[in-house]
Amino acid sequence: QKEVEQDPGPLSVPEGAIVSLNCTYSNSAFQYFMWYRQYSRKGPELLMYTYSSGNKEDGRFTAQVDKSSKYISLFIRDSQPSDSATYLCAMSDPDKLIFGTGTRLQVFP
Amino acid sequence: DTEVTQTPKHLVMGMTNKKSLKCEQHMGHRAMYWYKQKAKKPPELMFVYSYEKLSINESVPSRFSPECPNSSLLNLHLHALQPEDSALYLCASSQGLDRGNTIYFGEGSWLTVV
């Protein structure tokens, strides 16, 4: 079993939709949870960062962590064509950072 | 704009060439990283410099060698590469390995080996 599982997609939604991206993990030692957005042919950009369980909101983006279920989510409200990218979850304990495989999202007008 | 800058953005090199990728971070971070990313795959860690100590992913071949002139600069020296080494090479930095490993990436250097 992989330490981090993420559906690769692609996920195609109309503009204005609410998008839900998810990752599951197996290592209960993970304490820090991140979401990166990567546009084609660019480096990953840190989008959200959460420590331990709970929710964090930043504009149209909400990150949720449920450590009891080992499940993290990223919600995008009012999705825009400019949100079309690959979204990578990542999580770490003090020793290592593990990425999910990334979910490709396409928002069409 | 990212505060991790990488040069060059694109590099084409032959299998007998020697070249270097350069990276500079402007955030006062104490850890710097090189990652390799192939198409439709997540970044794969190659090297970490943290507090002047180098950690190596043992699967990385010796034709890649990192150099850390100071805490804000990180180079990756390339020699006798193979076509399968063609990829996006990402430099990244973080406050330190004991700070949650929230890392910030540069834009990447696209390497093509011919």
Backbone of each chain as ProteinMPNN parsed JSONL, in Angstrom:
{"seq_chain_A": "QKEVEQDPGPLSVPEGAIVSLNCTYSNSAFQYFMWYRQYSRKGPELLMYTYSSGNKEDGRFTAQVDKSSKYISLFIRDSQPSDSATYLCAMSDPDKLIFGTGTRLQVFP", "coords_chain_A": {"N_chain_A": [[0.846, -1.192, 0.0], [0.55, 2.203, -0.919], [1.975, 5.077, 0.732], [0.621, 7.472, 0.434], [-2.355, 8.107, -1.219], [-3.869, 9.213, -4.171], [-6.366, 10.197, -6.374], [-5.765, 10.169, -9.796], [-7.304, 11.456, -11.703], [-8.291, 12.458, -15.073], [-10.18, 15.291, -13.827], [-13.0, 16.862, -14.823], [-14.793, 19.818, -14.905], [-17.55, 22.195, -15.019], [-17.248, 25.768, -15.303], [-17.619, 27.616, -12.304], [-18.414, 25.524, -10.701], [-18.28, 23.557, -7.656], [-15.359, 22.118, -6.539], [-13.965, 19.104, -5.405], [-11.139, 17.741, -4.078], [-9.147, 14.976, -3.125], [-7.157, 13.104, -0.75], [-5.854, 10.11, 0.614], [-4.134, 8.576, 3.352], [-1.661, 6.49, 4.96], [0.142, 6.611, 7.04], [0.195, 7.326, 10.309], [1.846, 9.1, 11.565], [2.143, 11.423, 10.167], [1.97, 14.938, 10.28], [1.838, 17.405, 9.121], [0.206, 18.972, 6.456], [-0.225, 19.576, 3.064], [-1.218, 21.345, 0.117], [-0.43, 21.575, -3.249], [-0.387, 23.463, -6.253], [0.08, 22.897, -9.634], [0.854, 24.249, -12.615], [0.964, 23.532, -16.137], [4.183, 22.673, -17.18], [5.432, 24.179, -15.233], [6.855, 24.91, -11.947], [5.694, 23.375, -8.843], [3.317, 25.144, -6.861], [2.873, 26.328, -3.632], [-0.209, 26.024, -2.116], [-2.007, 25.617, 0.059], [-1.603, 25.062, 3.559], [-1.642, 23.038, 6.346], [-1.682, 22.271, 9.766], [-2.024, 19.374, 11.609], [-5.347, 18.228, 12.529], [-8.417, 19.636, 11.164], [-9.923, 22.599, 9.664], [-9.029, 24.914, 7.076], [-9.263, 28.025, 5.578], [-8.908, 29.937, 2.602], [-9.709, 32.423, 0.752], [-11.241, 31.279, -2.128], [-10.571, 28.709, -1.574], [-10.583, 25.815, 0.495], [-9.092, 23.843, 2.908], [-9.219, 20.646, 4.346], [-8.558, 18.494, 7.062], [-8.734, 15.28, 8.294], [-7.634, 13.511, 10.671], [-8.361, 11.237, 12.051], [-9.594, 9.651, 10.197], [-7.644, 9.55, 8.354], [-7.524, 11.259, 6.064], [-7.561, 13.775, 3.673], [-8.742, 16.857, 2.255], [-9.289, 19.152, -0.439], [-11.177, 21.892, -1.203], [-12.552, 23.736, -3.824], [-14.209, 26.6, -4.431], [-16.613, 28.134, -6.665], [-15.267, 27.587, -9.159], [-12.789, 28.384, -11.608], [-11.683, 28.78, -15.042], [-8.956, 29.34, -14.883], [-8.157, 27.821, -12.77], [-7.496, 25.411, -13.75], [-5.288, 22.859, -13.626], [-2.716, 20.714, -12.248], [-3.182, 19.21, -9.134], [-1.433, 18.613, -6.27], [-1.316, 16.686, -3.391], [0.464, 16.758, -0.286], [2.316, 15.5, 2.428], [3.804, 15.413, 5.698], [6.074, 14.128, 8.171], [8.453, 14.917, 10.763], [10.674, 13.913, 9.395], [10.359, 13.354, 6.665], [8.925, 14.173, 3.471], [6.078, 13.42, 1.672], [4.601, 13.032, -1.479], [1.382, 12.972, -3.07], [0.168, 11.46, -6.129], [-0.953, 13.371, -7.702], [-3.766, 15.191, -8.996], [-5.323, 15.829, -11.987], [-6.991, 18.668, -12.963], [-9.554, 20.076, -14.891], [-11.197, 22.962, -15.765], [-13.893, 23.987, -17.517], [-15.153, 26.61, -19.637]], "CA_chain_A": [[0.0, 0.0, 0.0], [1.288, 3.452, -0.941], [1.745, 5.903, 1.908], [-0.353, 8.506, 0.076], [-3.14, 7.749, -2.402], [-4.59, 10.346, -4.747], [-6.965, 9.856, -7.661], [-5.083, 10.981, -10.804], [-8.225, 12.135, -12.601], [-8.599, 13.882, -14.946], [-11.46, 15.737, -13.335], [-13.442, 17.936, -15.707], [-15.979, 20.444, -14.321], [-17.876, 23.478, -15.627], [-16.933, 26.976, -14.547], [-18.565, 27.895, -11.23], [-18.677, 24.329, -9.894], [-17.465, 23.293, -6.465], [-14.462, 20.992, -6.803], [-13.447, 18.416, -4.223], [-9.961, 16.923, -4.342], [-8.947, 14.205, -1.905], [-6.046, 12.17, -0.585], [-5.835, 9.282, 1.814], [-2.765, 8.209, 3.715], [-1.612, 5.358, 5.884], [1.104, 6.853, 8.11], [-0.414, 8.18, 11.332], [2.844, 10.059, 12.067], [2.078, 12.681, 9.416], [1.399, 16.025, 11.072], [1.721, 18.602, 8.29], [-0.521, 18.6, 5.241], [-0.111, 20.658, 2.111], [-1.713, 21.224, -1.254], [0.312, 22.342, -4.241], [-0.97, 23.593, -7.577], [1.137, 22.912, -10.642], [0.462, 24.493, -13.995], [1.764, 22.783, -17.089], [5.544, 23.113, -17.431], [5.862, 25.084, -14.168], [7.072, 24.265, -10.662], [4.533, 23.382, -7.936], [3.118, 26.35, -6.054], [2.196, 26.011, -2.375], [-1.55, 26.616, -2.094], [-2.565, 25.556, 1.413], [-0.759, 24.372, 4.522], [-2.421, 22.793, 7.554], [-1.05, 21.435, 10.783], [-2.93, 18.502, 12.35], [-6.719, 18.161, 12.018], [-9.185, 20.869, 11.129], [-10.169, 23.283, 8.402], [-8.361, 26.187, 6.829], [-9.881, 28.656, 4.417], [-8.177, 31.046, 1.996], [-10.44, 32.821, -0.446], [-12.113, 30.23, -2.673], [-9.994, 27.407, -1.252], [-10.694, 25.31, 1.857], [-8.403, 22.569, 3.137], [-9.722, 19.909, 5.511], [-7.766, 17.341, 7.48], [-9.377, 14.395, 9.257], [-6.58, 12.56, 11.022], [-8.936, 9.973, 12.521], [-9.887, 8.863, 8.997], [-6.463, 9.645, 7.489], [-8.162, 11.736, 4.836], [-7.5, 15.225, 3.527], [-9.495, 17.354, 1.11], [-9.19, 20.544, -0.877], [-12.384, 22.33, -1.892], [-12.437, 24.969, -4.602], [-15.552, 27.148, -4.735], [-16.689, 29.017, -7.835], [-14.065, 27.25, -9.928], [-12.504, 29.211, -12.775], [-10.765, 28.126, -15.999], [-7.57, 29.518, -14.434], [-7.846, 26.785, -11.776], [-7.095, 24.194, -14.471], [-3.904, 22.554, -13.239], [-2.587, 19.487, -11.46], [-3.152, 19.502, -7.702], [-0.671, 17.597, -5.557], [-1.302, 16.728, -1.936], [1.746, 16.367, 0.285], [2.239, 15.426, 3.884], [5.129, 15.155, 6.247], [6.459, 14.094, 9.563], [9.695, 15.681, 10.785], [11.783, 13.339, 8.636], [10.183, 13.202, 5.228], [7.767, 14.748, 2.798], [5.569, 12.474, 0.677], [3.61, 13.6, -2.391], [0.459, 12.161, -3.846], [0.509, 11.41, -7.553], [-1.521, 14.542, -8.362], [-5.039, 15.098, -9.703], [-5.414, 16.841, -13.043], [-8.294, 19.329, -12.977], [-9.848, 20.973, -16.003], [-12.423, 23.74, -15.603], [-14.232, 24.504, -18.848], [-16.063, 27.778, -19.575]], "C_chain_A": [[0.884, 1.246, 0.0], [0.989, 4.249, 0.314], [0.682, 6.961, 1.667], [-1.041, 8.092, -1.218], [-3.928, 8.967, -2.866], [-5.095, 9.939, -6.112], [-6.342, 10.745, -8.736], [-6.007, 11.778, -11.717], [-8.024, 11.653, -14.035], [-10.017, 14.14, -14.464], [-11.848, 16.95, -14.167], [-14.754, 18.502, -15.175], [-16.286, 21.743, -15.056], [-17.488, 24.634, -14.713], [-18.028, 27.24, -13.515], [-18.851, 26.712, -10.327], [-17.82, 24.336, -8.628], [-16.668, 22.018, -6.735], [-13.99, 20.415, -5.481], [-12.309, 17.502, -4.639], [-9.563, 16.236, -3.041], [-7.679, 13.364, -1.945], [-6.282, 11.352, 0.67], [-4.399, 8.885, 2.106], [-2.802, 7.129, 4.777], [-0.738, 5.613, 7.112], [0.527, 7.824, 9.134], [0.562, 9.202, 11.906], [2.808, 11.388, 11.31], [1.361, 13.748, 10.25], [1.117, 17.264, 10.229], [1.156, 18.194, 6.938], [-0.572, 19.807, 4.304], [-0.809, 20.315, 0.803], [-0.888, 22.145, -2.141], [-0.49, 22.353, -5.54], [0.172, 23.684, -8.571], [0.527, 23.108, -12.022], [1.423, 23.769, -14.916], [3.128, 23.445, -17.3], [6.042, 24.168, -16.428], [6.148, 24.282, -12.905], [5.82, 24.296, -9.805], [4.51, 24.632, -7.063], [2.345, 25.959, -4.788], [0.884, 26.783, -2.293], [-2.087, 26.71, -0.667], [-1.646, 24.712, 2.289], [-1.535, 24.249, 5.816], [-1.632, 21.914, 8.499], [-2.132, 20.693, 11.54], [-4.342, 18.576, 11.764], [-7.365, 19.538, 11.983], [-9.341, 21.414, 9.74], [-9.352, 24.55, 8.315], [-8.917, 26.758, 5.551], [-9.01, 29.811, 3.926], [-8.882, 31.39, 0.694], [-11.388, 31.718, -0.889], [-11.673, 28.823, -2.281], [-10.196, 27.076, 0.227], [-9.992, 23.965, 1.935], [-8.969, 21.95, 4.405], [-8.808, 18.736, 5.785], [-8.557, 16.569, 8.514], [-8.377, 13.309, 9.606], [-7.164, 11.229, 11.488], [-9.246, 9.049, 11.344], [-8.697, 8.811, 8.042], [-6.879, 10.106, 6.087], [-8.034, 13.251, 4.797], [-8.202, 15.634, 2.245], [-9.124, 18.793, 0.818], [-10.459, 20.851, -1.645], [-12.087, 23.65, -2.608], [-13.86, 25.415, -4.939], [-15.467, 28.036, -5.962], [-15.471, 28.804, -8.743], [-14.008, 28.054, -11.228], [-11.617, 28.441, -13.76], [-9.299, 28.252, -15.581], [-7.184, 28.534, -13.326], [-7.406, 25.478, -12.438], [-5.603, 23.963, -14.267], [-3.89, 21.157, -12.633], [-2.423, 19.866, -10.001], [-2.508, 18.318, -6.976], [-0.91, 17.762, -4.059], [0.086, 16.3, -1.475], [1.595, 16.362, 1.796], [3.572, 15.006, 4.45], [5.084, 14.885, 7.739], [7.806, 14.821, 9.613], [10.793, 15.158, 9.857], [11.594, 13.347, 7.123], [8.893, 13.837, 4.747], [7.354, 13.796, 1.693], [4.486, 13.159, -0.15], [2.613, 12.543, -2.844], [0.836, 12.244, -5.312], [-0.038, 12.601, -8.318], [-2.834, 14.231, -9.049], [-5.085, 16.214, -10.735], [-6.841, 17.367, -13.105], [-8.419, 20.202, -14.212], [-11.197, 21.636, -15.75], [-12.744, 24.355, -16.949], [-15.269, 25.613, -18.74], [-17.504, 27.382, -19.898]], "O_chain_A": [[1.827, 1.358, 0.784], [-0.088, 4.132, 0.897], [-0.071, 7.312, 2.576], [-0.377, 7.765, -2.201], [-4.566, 9.657, -2.071], [-4.343, 9.396, -6.921], [-6.384, 11.968, -8.606], [-5.554, 12.676, -12.428], [-7.61, 10.507, -14.215], [-10.923, 13.331, -14.662], [-11.121, 17.942, -14.214], [-15.724, 17.763, -15.008], [-15.39, 22.337, -15.656], [-17.414, 24.48, -13.494], [-19.215, 27.107, -13.81], [-19.475, 26.881, -9.279], [-16.796, 25.013, -8.542], [-17.223, 20.984, -7.106], [-13.657, 21.151, -4.552], [-12.492, 16.598, -5.454], [-9.633, 16.843, -1.972], [-7.197, 12.969, -3.007], [-6.837, 11.838, 1.656], [-3.554, 8.862, 1.211], [-3.83, 6.884, 5.408], [-0.861, 4.911, 8.115], [0.387, 9.014, 8.852], [0.152, 10.084, 12.66], [3.385, 12.374, 11.768], [0.306, 13.504, 10.836], [0.261, 18.077, 10.578], [1.576, 17.197, 6.35], [-0.92, 20.914, 4.714], [-0.963, 19.148, 0.443], [-0.676, 23.319, -1.834], [-1.176, 21.388, -5.878], [1.116, 24.451, -8.38], [-0.209, 22.26, -12.526], [2.544, 23.435, -14.534], [3.205, 24.644, -17.568], [6.949, 24.944, -16.728], [5.745, 23.125, -12.792], [4.96, 25.153, -10.008], [5.545, 25.107, -6.594], [1.288, 25.333, -4.87], [0.856, 28.01, -2.386], [-2.564, 27.763, -0.243], [-1.001, 23.775, 1.82], [-2.035, 25.247, 6.335], [-0.997, 20.942, 8.089], [-3.06, 21.311, 12.06], [-4.502, 18.956, 10.604], [-6.935, 20.47, 12.663], [-8.946, 20.785, 8.758], [-9.024, 25.177, 9.322], [-9.03, 26.054, 4.548], [-8.449, 30.564, 4.722], [-8.681, 30.738, -0.331], [-12.239, 31.275, -0.118], [-12.342, 27.848, -2.625], [-10.011, 27.925, 1.098], [-10.256, 23.064, 1.139], [-9.172, 22.633, 5.409], [-8.341, 18.065, 4.865], [-9.004, 17.141, 9.508], [-8.284, 12.298, 8.911], [-6.52, 10.192, 11.334], [-9.172, 7.826, 11.466], [-8.739, 8.106, 7.034], [-6.623, 9.441, 5.084], [-8.36, 13.934, 5.769], [-8.257, 14.875, 1.277], [-8.705, 19.544, 1.698], [-10.79, 20.169, -2.615], [-11.455, 24.55, -2.055], [-14.606, 24.719, -5.627], [-14.423, 28.611, -6.27], [-14.741, 29.748, -9.046], [-15.027, 28.355, -11.849], [-10.878, 27.545, -13.352], [-8.489, 27.376, -15.885], [-6.007, 28.425, -12.982], [-6.99, 24.544, -11.752], [-4.769, 24.768, -14.682], [-4.927, 20.504, -12.521], [-1.622, 20.739, -9.665], [-2.978, 17.184, -7.06], [-0.727, 18.851, -3.516], [0.792, 15.576, -2.176], [0.826, 17.142, 2.359], [4.368, 14.338, 3.79], [4.195, 15.342, 8.458], [8.262, 15.303, 8.576], [11.744, 15.882, 9.561], [12.575, 13.348, 6.379], [7.928, 14.012, 5.491], [8.179, 13.404, 0.868], [3.574, 13.783, 0.392], [2.955, 11.369, -2.985], [1.722, 13.01, -5.692], [0.357, 12.833, -9.46], [-3.009, 13.153, -9.617], [-4.911, 17.388, -10.409], [-7.786, 16.598, -13.278], [-7.514, 20.968, -14.543], [-12.208, 20.962, -15.547], [-11.967, 25.153, -17.472], [-16.148, 25.578, -17.878], [-18.395, 28.232, -19.892]]}, "seq_chain_B": "DTEVTQTPKHLVMGMTNKKSLKCEQHMGHRAMYWYKQKAKKPPELMFVYSYEKLSINESVPSRFSPECPNSSLLNLHLHALQPEDSALYLCASSQGLDRGNTIYFGEGSWLTVV", "coords_chain_B": {"N_chain_B": [[5.258, 35.797, -7.613], [7.769, 33.279, -7.415], [10.14, 32.911, -4.741], [12.298, 31.399, -5.076], [14.737, 31.014, -7.29], [15.65, 29.721, -10.416], [18.159, 28.812, -12.761], [19.503, 27.537, -15.843], [16.282, 28.11, -17.475], [15.692, 26.36, -19.483], [17.499, 23.642, -20.844], [19.53, 22.011, -23.122], [21.465, 19.242, -23.629], [24.268, 17.245, -24.652], [25.213, 13.779, -24.324], [27.842, 13.644, -23.559], [28.453, 15.995, -22.418], [29.26, 18.497, -19.872], [27.402, 20.209, -17.555], [25.711, 22.717, -15.53], [23.059, 23.242, -13.207], [21.537, 26.001, -11.622], [20.551, 27.479, -8.505], [18.877, 29.767, -6.406], [17.767, 30.946, -3.292], [15.677, 33.31, -1.618], [14.671, 33.571, 0.903], [15.787, 33.203, 3.353], [15.919, 30.615, 4.2], [16.955, 27.443, 5.693], [17.241, 24.995, 4.614], [17.705, 23.308, 1.552], [16.732, 21.857, -1.582], [16.943, 19.422, -4.218], [14.789, 18.248, -6.653], [13.515, 15.81, -8.933], [11.331, 15.651, -11.666], [9.296, 13.735, -13.637], [7.09, 13.508, -16.505], [3.676, 13.686, -15.627], [4.07, 12.629, -13.133], [4.722, 12.726, -9.559], [6.984, 15.055, -7.87], [10.292, 13.852, -7.25], [12.502, 13.246, -4.687], [15.917, 14.178, -4.756], [18.287, 15.289, -3.53], [19.117, 16.736, -0.347], [20.099, 19.624, 1.319], [20.687, 20.568, 4.516], [21.238, 22.716, 7.104], [23.939, 22.735, 6.385], [24.511, 20.09, 5.98], [24.568, 17.273, 3.888], [22.097, 15.221, 2.484], [21.402, 12.285, 0.725], [19.406, 10.803, -1.794], [19.675, 7.502, -2.249], [19.206, 6.232, -4.62], [19.857, 7.912, -6.648], [21.905, 8.442, -9.424], [25.538, 8.742, -9.75], [26.225, 10.562, -11.674], [24.954, 12.867, -11.233], [25.675, 15.597, -9.219], [25.505, 17.463, -6.299], [26.105, 20.845, -5.157], [26.726, 23.103, -2.584], [27.336, 26.227, -2.225], [26.761, 28.281, -0.36], [24.298, 29.075, 2.2], [22.164, 30.028, 0.739], [22.427, 29.307, -1.874], [22.353, 26.741, -4.33], [23.684, 24.313, -6.348], [23.473, 22.062, -9.141], [25.423, 19.748, -10.544], [25.988, 18.309, -13.687], [26.869, 15.479, -15.497], [27.819, 13.4, -18.141], [25.215, 12.483, -18.768], [22.18, 10.546, -19.373], [19.704, 9.862, -21.921], [17.318, 9.212, -20.558], [17.42, 10.794, -18.363], [16.271, 13.141, -18.956], [14.08, 15.6, -17.918], [12.029, 17.594, -15.67], [13.751, 19.612, -13.509], [13.638, 20.488, -10.227], [14.262, 22.984, -7.908], [14.088, 23.615, -4.423], [13.167, 25.115, -1.263], [13.147, 25.253, 2.348], [12.248, 26.194, 5.726], [13.567, 24.492, 7.434], [14.413, 21.099, 8.181], [13.14, 20.393, 10.474], [10.874, 21.857, 10.666], [8.315, 21.203, 9.79], [8.551, 20.758, 7.142], [7.441, 22.32, 5.052], [7.742, 23.132, 1.885], [9.038, 25.281, -0.647], [8.895, 25.723, -4.049], [10.98, 26.37, -6.923], [10.624, 27.602, -10.339], [11.589, 25.679, -11.97], [13.898, 23.777, -14.024], [14.033, 22.835, -17.288], [15.295, 19.982, -18.613], [16.822, 18.504, -21.365], [18.249, 15.677, -22.654], [20.291, 14.736, -25.233]], "CA_chain_B": [[6.483, 35.205, -8.146], [8.475, 32.466, -6.459], [11.393, 33.467, -4.24], [13.337, 30.44, -5.406], [14.993, 31.26, -8.706], [16.469, 28.685, -11.044], [18.683, 29.045, -14.103], [18.632, 28.127, -16.851], [14.931, 27.556, -17.525], [15.742, 25.25, -20.432], [18.861, 23.215, -21.147], [19.685, 20.835, -23.978], [22.867, 18.842, -23.552], [24.64, 15.941, -25.161], [25.56, 12.805, -23.292], [29.23, 13.806, -23.113], [28.637, 17.356, -21.895], [29.166, 18.84, -18.453], [26.647, 21.447, -17.362], [25.238, 22.905, -14.159], [21.841, 23.976, -12.909], [21.78, 26.874, -10.47], [19.357, 27.808, -7.734], [19.088, 30.694, -5.304], [16.545, 31.254, -2.549], [15.742, 34.634, -1.006], [13.757, 33.549, 2.052], [16.524, 32.928, 4.581], [15.704, 29.241, 4.615], [18.171, 26.72, 6.021], [17.262, 23.715, 3.894], [17.472, 23.395, 0.11], [16.468, 20.536, -2.142], [16.77, 19.164, -5.645], [13.821, 17.231, -7.016], [13.369, 15.49, -10.35], [9.944, 15.341, -11.969], [8.95, 13.258, -14.964], [5.727, 13.868, -16.894], [2.531, 13.05, -14.961], [4.533, 12.006, -11.902], [5.054, 13.726, -8.54], [8.422, 15.297, -7.706], [11.054, 12.793, -6.576], [13.631, 13.879, -4.009], [17.27, 13.743, -5.103], [19.257, 15.711, -2.522], [18.727, 17.752, 0.627], [21.108, 20.281, 2.147], [20.062, 21.186, 5.673], [22.252, 23.112, 8.077], [25.237, 22.385, 5.812], [24.673, 18.634, 5.886], [23.973, 16.743, 2.673], [21.433, 13.918, 2.488], [21.293, 11.83, -0.654], [18.575, 9.66, -2.152], [20.696, 6.566, -2.725], [18.9, 5.763, -5.972], [20.306, 8.905, -7.621], [23.23, 8.057, -9.94], [26.643, 9.653, -9.448], [26.372, 11.567, -12.724], [24.383, 14.074, -10.64], [26.376, 15.933, -7.978], [25.095, 18.768, -5.79], [27.097, 21.693, -4.507], [26.046, 24.16, -1.83], [28.347, 27.233, -1.885], [26.335, 28.904, 0.896], [22.95, 28.64, 2.593], [21.134, 30.499, -0.179], [22.741, 28.84, -3.226], [22.464, 25.297, -4.502], [23.926, 23.958, -7.738], [23.434, 20.648, -9.489], [26.354, 19.508, -11.629], [25.511, 17.231, -14.547], [27.978, 14.961, -16.314], [27.586, 12.101, -18.784], [23.82, 12.095, -18.55], [21.534, 9.651, -20.316], [18.411, 10.423, -22.375], [16.252, 9.02, -19.56], [17.536, 11.845, -17.352], [15.478, 14.288, -19.403], [13.004, 15.802, -16.942], [11.993, 18.905, -15.024], [14.518, 19.594, -12.263], [13.068, 21.501, -9.347], [14.94, 23.374, -6.675], [13.122, 24.022, -3.412], [13.755, 25.447, 0.024], [12.241, 25.284, 3.49], [12.897, 26.754, 6.906], [14.452, 23.482, 7.985], [13.757, 19.794, 8.186], [12.363, 20.225, 11.693], [9.838, 22.892, 10.685], [7.119, 20.778, 9.074], [8.845, 20.43, 5.743], [6.698, 23.071, 4.044], [8.781, 23.54, 0.962], [8.675, 26.212, -1.699], [9.598, 25.333, -5.255], [11.248, 27.271, -8.03], [9.885, 27.331, -11.569], [12.125, 24.476, -12.59], [14.779, 23.8, -15.198], [13.7, 21.734, -18.186], [16.524, 19.399, -19.151], [16.697, 17.514, -22.429], [19.531, 15.042, -22.962], [20.209, 14.169, -26.594]], "C_chain_B": [[7.201, 34.422, -7.033], [9.756, 33.165, -6.011], [12.516, 32.454, -4.349], [13.555, 30.568, -6.914], [15.965, 30.225, -9.248], [16.918, 29.139, -12.422], [19.514, 27.852, -14.552], [17.232, 27.528, -16.784], [14.864, 26.344, -18.453], [17.198, 24.923, -20.719], [18.802, 21.969, -22.017], [21.164, 20.473, -23.948], [23.071, 17.455, -24.135], [25.118, 15.046, -24.032], [27.002, 12.93, -22.818], [29.473, 15.162, -22.471], [28.703, 17.384, -20.376], [28.447, 20.174, -18.342], [26.243, 21.548, -15.896], [23.9, 23.625, -14.149], [22.086, 24.77, -11.631], [20.469, 27.264, -9.808], [19.739, 28.776, -6.619], [17.755, 30.951, -4.612], [16.753, 32.522, -1.724], [14.872, 34.704, 0.237], [14.476, 33.281, 3.361], [16.329, 31.509, 5.098], [17.024, 28.515, 4.857], [18.252, 25.36, 5.352], [16.952, 23.963, 2.424], [17.482, 22.003, -0.491], [16.603, 20.563, -3.665], [15.794, 18.011, -5.8], [13.886, 17.017, -8.526], [11.903, 15.122, -10.584], [9.785, 14.938, -13.42], [7.464, 13.571, -15.216], [4.694, 13.015, -16.155], [2.936, 12.261, -13.718], [4.772, 13.083, -10.85], [6.556, 13.962, -8.493], [9.065, 14.183, -6.875], [12.315, 13.413, -5.975], [14.962, 13.28, -4.454], [18.239, 14.035, -3.964], [18.608, 16.738, -1.578], [19.997, 18.302, 1.269], [20.365, 20.958, 3.29], [21.12, 21.452, 6.716], [23.63, 22.568, 7.677], [25.51, 20.888, 5.767], [23.904, 18.117, 4.678], [23.334, 15.389, 2.942], [21.134, 13.541, 1.051], [20.254, 10.723, -0.749], [19.504, 8.659, -2.838], [20.405, 6.007, -4.119], [19.37, 6.74, -7.044], [21.707, 8.542, -8.108], [24.277, 9.143, -9.743], [26.881, 10.681, -10.543], [25.678, 12.883, -12.332], [25.161, 14.369, -9.361], [25.987, 17.337, -7.533], [26.275, 19.517, -5.184], [26.362, 22.824, -3.825], [27.069, 25.204, -1.4], [28.036, 28.012, -0.608], [24.872, 28.585, 1.124], [21.866, 29.116, 1.65], [21.348, 30.021, -1.619], [22.857, 27.328, -3.252], [22.618, 25.023, -5.988], [23.756, 22.456, -7.918], [24.303, 20.452, -10.716], [25.961, 18.228, -12.356], [26.654, 16.764, -15.442], [27.624, 13.586, -16.85], [26.175, 11.599, -18.545], [23.309, 11.197, -19.669], [20.203, 10.269, -20.777], [17.295, 10.267, -21.351], [16.334, 10.012, -18.401], [16.789, 13.114, -17.757], [14.25, 14.41, -18.507], [12.975, 17.264, -16.537], [12.731, 18.789, -13.7], [14.096, 20.797, -11.433], [13.964, 21.731, -8.146], [13.87, 23.829, -5.692], [13.856, 24.401, -2.142], [12.691, 25.389, 1.104], [12.998, 25.849, 4.682], [13.892, 25.772, 7.507], [13.695, 22.184, 8.085], [12.896, 19.595, 9.43], [11.218, 21.219, 11.787], [8.641, 22.493, 9.834], [7.33, 20.542, 7.605], [7.94, 21.12, 4.745], [7.712, 23.658, 3.093], [8.21, 24.393, -0.156], [9.553, 25.911, -2.903], [9.914, 26.524, -6.144], [10.439, 26.858, -9.251], [10.393, 26.092, -12.292], [13.056, 24.749, -13.755], [14.442, 22.576, -16.042], [14.977, 21.241, -18.843], [16.179, 18.365, -20.21], [18.079, 16.979, -22.74], [19.4, 14.345, -24.314], [21.437, 13.319, -26.909]], "O_chain_B": [[7.235, 34.844, -5.877], [10.379, 33.904, -6.773], [13.582, 32.646, -3.764], [12.665, 30.266, -7.709], [16.97, 29.901, -8.616], [16.161, 29.77, -13.158], [20.167, 27.214, -13.726], [17.026, 26.528, -16.097], [14.079, 25.422, -18.233], [18.033, 25.821, -20.825], [18.116, 20.999, -21.694], [22.018, 21.319, -24.215], [22.175, 16.611, -24.116], [25.39, 15.509, -22.925], [27.353, 12.377, -21.776], [30.585, 15.447, -22.027], [28.277, 16.455, -19.69], [28.845, 21.156, -18.97], [26.406, 20.605, -15.122], [23.643, 24.502, -14.974], [22.736, 24.301, -10.697], [19.427, 27.365, -10.455], [20.779, 28.629, -5.976], [16.735, 31.15, -5.272], [17.84, 32.778, -1.205], [14.384, 35.777, 0.591], [13.822, 33.143, 4.395], [16.543, 31.23, 6.278], [18.066, 28.892, 4.321], [19.243, 24.649, 5.516], [16.051, 24.733, 2.09], [18.142, 21.093, 0.01], [16.401, 21.594, -4.306], [15.936, 16.956, -5.181], [14.259, 17.91, -9.287], [11.308, 14.378, -9.804], [10.101, 15.708, -14.326], [6.699, 13.853, -14.294], [4.82, 11.793, -16.07], [2.234, 11.34, -13.301], [5.003, 14.24, -11.202], [7.324, 13.158, -9.021], [8.468, 13.652, -5.938], [13.103, 14.036, -6.686], [15.125, 12.062, -4.523], [18.932, 13.137, -3.487], [17.701, 17.482, -1.95], [20.861, 17.543, 1.708], [19.514, 21.819, 3.063], [21.814, 20.539, 7.163], [24.373, 22.025, 8.495], [26.646, 20.476, 5.536], [22.745, 18.472, 4.466], [23.948, 14.513, 3.552], [20.673, 14.364, 0.259], [20.21, 9.822, 0.088], [20.057, 8.951, -3.898], [21.27, 5.377, -4.727], [19.29, 6.43, -8.232], [22.609, 8.353, -7.292], [23.946, 10.318, -9.589], [27.68, 11.597, -10.349], [25.809, 13.889, -13.03], [25.298, 13.494, -8.507], [26.12, 18.293, -8.297], [27.277, 18.935, -4.767], [25.473, 23.438, -4.415], [27.627, 25.089, -0.309], [28.947, 28.364, 0.142], [24.262, 27.888, 0.313], [20.732, 28.645, 1.749], [20.526, 30.306, -2.49], [23.385, 26.712, -2.326], [21.789, 25.445, -6.794], [23.881, 21.683, -6.968], [23.97, 20.927, -11.802], [25.646, 17.21, -11.739], [27.326, 17.581, -16.071], [27.183, 12.712, -16.104], [25.963, 10.446, -18.17], [23.902, 11.097, -20.743], [19.644, 11.115, -20.079], [16.406, 11.116, -21.285], [15.437, 10.069, -17.56], [16.694, 14.056, -16.971], [13.481, 13.461, -18.352], [13.785, 18.069, -16.997], [12.378, 17.961, -12.86], [14.182, 21.946, -11.865], [14.369, 20.792, -7.46], [12.846, 24.376, -6.104], [15.023, 24.053, -1.96], [11.494, 25.465, 0.824], [14.223, 25.97, 4.658], [14.935, 26.171, 8.026], [12.465, 22.173, 8.073], [12.021, 18.729, 9.446], [10.648, 21.41, 12.862], [8.011, 23.353, 9.218], [6.4, 20.168, 6.891], [7.683, 20.563, 3.677], [8.456, 24.572, 3.448], [7.055, 24.243, -0.553], [10.779, 25.849, -2.802], [9.22, 27.541, -6.127], [9.671, 25.897, -9.209], [9.693, 25.527, -13.132], [13.008, 25.807, -14.382], [14.547, 21.438, -15.584], [15.657, 21.99, -19.543], [15.36, 17.474, -19.99], [18.987, 17.748, -23.056], [18.535, 13.494, -24.518], [21.541, 12.766, -28.003]]}, "name": "protein", "num_of_chains": 2, "seq": "QKEVEQDPGPLSVPEGAIVSLNCTYSNSAFQYFMWYRQYSRKGPELLMYTYSSGNKEDGRFTAQVDKSSKYISLFIRDSQPSDSATYLCAMSDPDKLIFGTGTRLQVFPDTEVTQTPKHLVMGMTNKKSLKCEQHMGHRAMYWYKQKAKKPPELMFVYSYEKLSINESVPSRFSPECPNSSLLNLHLHALQPEDSALYLCASSQGLDRGNTIYFGEGSWLTVV"}
